[in-house]
């Protein structure tokens, strides 16, 4: 905020075209970054293939990437069915975590007493290993999708709450005073200053939350399930269908990456001001 | 006979710092008439901002009274327009939507509020930047956007806390002339806090000079320079005489507070 004040007249009409040019200059190395990333992954996969073939490693011990690829293609129907099950668990569980997490964060930020009552519980929920809670949940809610959904919600709830509470607290107190002098009521201060200021933090929480959601679903499936990629992986492992274990892992990994990217795109669309600001900092 | 817009009587204020009471204002008497331009000047730490916070209702006086339009009011939030030292533009709102913040809080529909703001963008030199985010603006423009937000609230009293403090000398001079014009056309009561003697003299009808902490009124100067005023006046004899007087008083206070002498 003060950065703009410090350099009056620095960015004006005249400098906008230059800015666009600089942006293009920034995108080119970004593309280069993607190329480098893709090349390094391809290199690793190639090396893996080479090592497996050269040493004649049995496929049930370490399958070659080509074998995993073959499995992905041949069992695509089965894999897709289980992917859909896991994705459903992730999406429903995460949606619950998002809704309850933001609500709780809002309440905590408004009432200090509530913070003292609830926050320790929230932290405790995260320090007790989920692998311990998951079997207990099975006893309480049974074998169905609810069990997996709750594990997902539990694991992704924490980063959302903590980040959002931090975000709501990061609001400039002078900004809050400004709204007060405008005669704003408490809910208006929340809606017009605190909530928007917390949005970038909320998105950070969502990015972490959505990735650990996938882990949560797998843990839930391991503890008790008859479908889903996590279930498929553990069953295939006991049957020495190692290619299928790898294929399931690849799909889980892709799911996590894809969800992360979707959140990133949503963030760009919903908080254009935030990315604008960050880009400018890079350019400065 | 013009009406008294703001009247402070014997205002005391102290803050608790590490279980110790630090007095900030000690019996300040202050008034501003309708349509008057009044400045408050003093060494840093003399409680200038606390004075404005008190008028705005962000702080309550420990002792003494604050009257608006001749009535004692304790809940003053929302009754006067207050522009703080920082421009406090919201980075997530465009210039136009920052400007209408006060109207939104008052419950004016967005469409109508935006129309009212658009009527004023030319006056505030923001034409063509309505849809930009604040971080694309220069310091001077950010300040004008904050001004627009303050004026749009539609209050008779504007409190301005060192609005030009962060600007370079040239932009500051332009903004001062612009503010004088604006004040002439709006007919509002303005209370300006500054540490710039030239600025206070150039703009004001009356200047309150505060002592260093705790702040008391050391001197009240009626500036009887003709209007309209211009920056060339700062070399006139009448101007220089008052200035010398004020600088001497400020230097005395700064020395008492153990700070750098006033230039």
Interface residues (C-beta under 8 A of the other chain):
Chain A: X1 X2 X3 X4 X5 X6 X7 X8 X9 X10 X11 X12 X13 X172 X174 X175 X177 X178 X179 X180 X181 X182 X183 X184 X188 X192 X193 X196 X197 X199 X271 X272 X273 X274 X276 X277 X280
Chain B: X56 X57 X58 X77 X78 X79 X80 X81 X82 X84 X86 X87 X88 X89 X90 X91 X92 X93 X101 X102 X104 X105 X106 X128 X133 X134 X135 X136 X137 X138 X139 X140 X142 X153 X166 X167 X168 X171
